[in-house]
Amino acid sequence: MSTLTIYPDNAPDSARVLDDAAEVQRELAAIGVRFERWTAAAPLEPGAQHEAVLAAYQPQIDQLMNERGYRAVDVISLDATHPDRAALRRKFLAEHTHADDEVRFFVAGSGLFVLHAEGRVYAALCEKDDLISVPAGIPHWFDMGSSPAFTCIRLFNDPAGWTAQFTGDDIATRFPVLP
């Protein structure tokens, strides 16, 4: 189940947890973040090839590309056997921003998107069928856990893909992470 945990940005021990999808969507929309629940147009087998993942969600991909002008799409899939998982986790756990929206649609597994906005920290545990779109410029970090298990469709305005500007703030070290 997807959840949203909201903290004051100076009090990681004081949290409000939401598990109702409509409430999660409302809270994130208030800071400009799109959150929706989607399902695949076609069933996917575990471990499906990237082409099959894209084909299963082609109507949703087309919708997003038409709405927002995204020009590139790909699939990222990480599991506990990935040789660079620890280095990637450290990189993603550092607070950063992007000049582009960060759009992720979880087609398998889960991950924790943590947003730092308006004096709060919003920790959105995204799971299969969750779409999250973080607007350009919102400081955030991502935790895939020590044993990652997720597959996401990513959409970009910039065909170069994922490019981060790290803030240098250590805020991410003060908030809970996935095991």
C-alpha positions, 0 to 999 in steps of 0.5 A, spaced: 500 500 500 502 506 498 503 511 504 505 518 505 509 520 511 509 528 512 514 531 517 516 538 519 523 539 516 526 540 522 523 534 526 524 527 523 521 524 529 514 527 528 510 524 523 503 524 520 502 518 516 497 517 510 495 511 507 488 513 503 490 514 496 485 520 495 489 523 501 496 522 498 494 525 492 491 531 495 497 533 499 502 532 494 498 536 489 498 542 494 506 542 493 505 541 485 506 533 485 502 529 481 500 522 484 496 517 481 494 510 481 494 506 474 494 499 471 497 496 465 493 495 459 496 488 458 498 484 464 506 483 465 510 477 467 515 478 472 522 480 469 518 482 463 523 485 458 523 493 457 520 493 450 514 489 453 513 494 459 513 500 455 508 496 450 503 494 456 503 502 458 503 505 451 496 508 452 499 512 459 505 513 456 502 517 450 497 521 454 503 523 458 507 525 452 502 529 449 500 532 456 507 535 458 511 534 451 516 529 454 520 527 448 524 521 451 522 514 455 525 508 458 525 503 463 529 502 469 529 496 473 534 494 479 534 488 484 538 486 489 543 482 485 545 489 481 553 490 482 552 498 483 546 498 487 550 501 494 553 506 489 546 508 486 543 508 493 548 513 496 547 517 489 540 517 489 539 519 497 543 525 496 538 531 496 538 534 489 533 537 484 532 537 476 531 542 471 526 537 468 520 534 471 522 527 475 516 522 472 516 515 475 511 510 474 512 504 478 510 497 474 513 493 479 516 493 486 517 500 490 521 505 492 521 512 497 521 518 494 522 524 499 520 531 497 523 537 501 518 543 500 514 548 504 518 547 510 516 539 510 519 533 508 514 528 504 516 521 504 512 518 498 512 510 499 511 508 491 509 501 489 506 498 483 501 502 479 503 509 482 505 514 478 509 520 481 511 526 477 516 531 481 516 538 478 523 541 476 526 544 481 523 541 487 529 538 492 528 531 493 531 524 494 530 517 492 531 511 497 531 504 493 533 500 500 539 496 501 535 490 497 532 494 491 526 491 487 523 495 482 521 497 475 519 504 473 518 507 466 521 514 466 519 520 462 523 526 460 523 532 456 531 532 456 533 526 451 539 526 455 535 523 461 537 523 468 541 529 470 541 532 478 544 538 481 545 536 488 544 541 493 549 539 498 544 539 504 545 533 509 537 533 510 536 526 507 541 523 513 536 526 518 530 522 516 528 515 516 530 510 510 528 504 507 531 497 510 
